Amino acid sequence: MLRYFDRVEFAKVVRQYRGDKAIKGFTTWDQCVSMLFCHLAKAQSLREICGGLKSCLGKLSHLGVKTSPTRSNLSYANSHRSWEIYQGLFFQLLNKVQSGWKGKRKFRFKNKLYSIDGSVIDLCLSLFDWAKFRTTKGAIKLHMVLDHDGYLPCFALITEGIVHEVKALKNDIITAFSFL
């Protein structure tokens, strides 16, 4: 997965936002690899991230990471490094992906193609008593409109979990877009 990241462009973004200023060992690249591991391994804590990376220490050198991070280094980096570095990285990847898709679609449509989806997000009813979904369950629903030109969501609406997609479509999505 890391082969999609251009290390030179990543270094430019890090320099732009001064992400590696006054660091001694745990670089922004190390933090990025650690957080990607966190998401892919579905780690729940700093201990899981650091332990998981420590268990595959020999393979980390191939990813450009010298040593596995300590919990304190990772915690400090997550709380003090600028989020703008990762926003810049996101936009780099977005441009790369969108430029790769141009002209490579099997189907061409006369009008723009959009998909609408609604996903239920479960919540704990005792913590979120306003999100009643069923008698013992709380939930909200995320309604998304996906633009197939960029393969990214172009509209999002969060409602109570009981609201059906058709009602959300009639009330809010149609008024937000003139294409439907």
N, C-alpha and C positions, 0 to 999 in steps of 0.2 A: 504494500500500500504506500510505503514511503517513496517509491520510485516516481510517483506523480508529483511530489514536491520538488521544485527546483531549488537546490541548496543555495545557489548564487542569489536568486531572487529573494529567498528567505533571509539570507544574510543582509541584503539591502534593506529589507523591512525592519530587521532587528536594529541595524545601524540608524535608520530613520527615527525610530522611537526609543533609541538608546537602551535597548533591552539587556545588553551584556555589559553595561557600564558598571565598573567597580565590582565585578564578580570574580570569584577565585577559582571555582571549579565546576559548578553546576550551570551550564550554559542554557540559553533559551532553546536550542535544539534538543538538549537532553530533556528539558521540561516538555517540549512538544511530543517527543517519543514516549515519555512517561504517561502523558495524558491520553495519547492514542491507545496505548496499552490498556489504560484504565477503562476506556470505552469499549474496546474490543473484548477484553476479558471480563467485562461487567463487574469490575472491582467496586467494592462498597466502602473501602476505607484506605487511608494512606498506608496502613500496614499491609494490606493486600497488594497494593501497587508495588511497594518497595520489595516485599517478599517475592512477588511474582517475577519482577525484573531481576532480582538477585538469583533466582533459580535458573535463569537462562543467561547467566553472565557471559559465557563464551560466545553467545550469538549476538550480544549487544554491540560488539566491536564492528560487526558488519553493518550496523545501523548508524555508526558514527558516534556511539556513546561509549565512553571509556569505562565508567563504573556505574553501578546501580545507585540511585539516589537514596539519601537518608530521608526519614520522615520529616525532619526539621527543615532540610534544604528544599524539599518539594513543597512543604507547607508555606515556607517563606516566599518561594518563587511564585506560587499561586496567588498569594495575597499582595505581592509587591510589584510584579511585572505587569506592564501595560497590556490591557485587553486589545488595544489597537493593533498590536503585532499580529494577533490571530485573525482580526478582521481583515487586515491587509493580506494575510495568507489565504483567507477564504476568497477574497476577490481575485487573487491570482489564479486559484484553482477554478473558480467560476469562469473566468475568461478562457482558460485552457480547455475546459470541458465544452463550453458553448462554441468555441471556434472549431473544435473537433467534430461537432454534430452538424455543422452547416452543410447542407446538400447531401447528407447520407441517410435520409429517411426513405424507407421503402414505399410509404404511402404519401401522396400529396393530396391535400384538400383545398378546395376553392376558398373556404372560409377558415379562420383560425379555429383550432381544436382545443377545447377545454374539458377537463374532467372535474366532477364534483364528488367529494367524499366526506363522510362524517365518521369520526372515530370517538368512541366512548373512552374517557379517561376516568378510571376508578379512583375514588377518594374515600378516606376514612370518615364515616358519618359522624363519629363522636368529635372529630376535630373540625370538620366542615359541615356544621348542621344546616347551613343555608343551601347545600348541594344535594337535596333529597332526590333520590332516583327511584329507589324502592324502599320498602319499610325498613330494611336493615342495611341498605347500601347507599352510598353517596357517589355521585358522578357528575362530570361536566362533559359536554360534547364539543369537539373541535371540528368545525366544518371548513374544508379547504377547497379552493379552486386552483387546479393545476393547469398552467399554460404549457402546452406541449412544444411550443417554439423554444423555450429556454429550459424546459423540464424542471421548472421551479414553481412553487406556489406563488400566486399573484394576489390572493385574497384569503383571509382567515377570519373566522367568526367563532367566538366561544359562547355557548349557550348552556342552559341547564341540560342535564343528561337526558331528560325526557323529550326534548324538542326533536321532532323528526326532521330529516333532511328536506322534505318537501316544504314544510312550514318555514324553515330557514331560507330556502330558495325563494319562496314567494315574498317573504317579508324583507330580508336584508340584502341578499346577494343580487337579486334583480335590480334593486335600486342602486346598488353600488356599481354595477356594470350594465352598459347598454347593449352588450352583445347577446344577451339571452332573450 
